[in-house]
């Protein structure tokens, strides 16, 4: 519901409104910003959101393995 019923997610200026107005019901600007960015390519197609999450986690894991010298 936070995603599908949130008019700020679908608004062209939603990102600005999440960060700089009192409109958001729940103030989670990073989560809201991520969902706002993902709404454009994925919309109501739910498969894209966990795929994006998996890719972000894979990138962070690879970065962590590289930072620690592979140990």
N, C-alpha and C positions, 0 to 999 in steps of 0.2 A: 504494500500500500504506500510505503514511503516513496517508492519509485513511480508506480502507475497512477496514483492519485495526486501527485505533487505537480501543480501547474508551473512551478519554478524550474523543474527538470526540463520541461518542454519549451520554456520561454527562451527566445533568442538572447535576451539579456539576463538570463537566469544566473549565470556565474557571478556577474556583478551584484545582483540582488542577494545572492547567498552570503556574500562577504561584506557588503556595505549597507544593508538595510536591515530593518527589524522584521521583515516579512517571513523569514523561515520560522516554522512552528518549533522545530528542534534545531538548535545551532550546532551542527556538525559540518563545518565548512569543507573539510578535506573529503569526507565521504560524499557530501552533496556535490562537490566539484567533480569528483571521479564519476559519479552517476550521470551528471550533466554531460560530461564529455562522452561517456559510453552511449547515452541515449541517441545521439546522432547516427552512429552506424548500426546500432542494434535495435533500438525502439522496443517493441513488445516481444521481440524474439529472444526468449530467455536463454538460449544456448550461449550467446555471446558473452554474457556477464561472467559465468564461471570460466570460460575459455580465457578471457582477459585476466582474471584473477590467477589462473594457473600459469599463464605466461609471465606475469609480474613476479610470482613466486619463483619460477624457474630462473628468471634473470637475476633475482636477488641471491638465489642459491649459487649460481655460477659466479657472481661477483664475490660472494663470501669465500668460495673455494679458491678463487684467484687471489684474493687478499691474504689468505692464510698460507699461501704457497702450496695448496693442494693437500694439506694435512688434515 
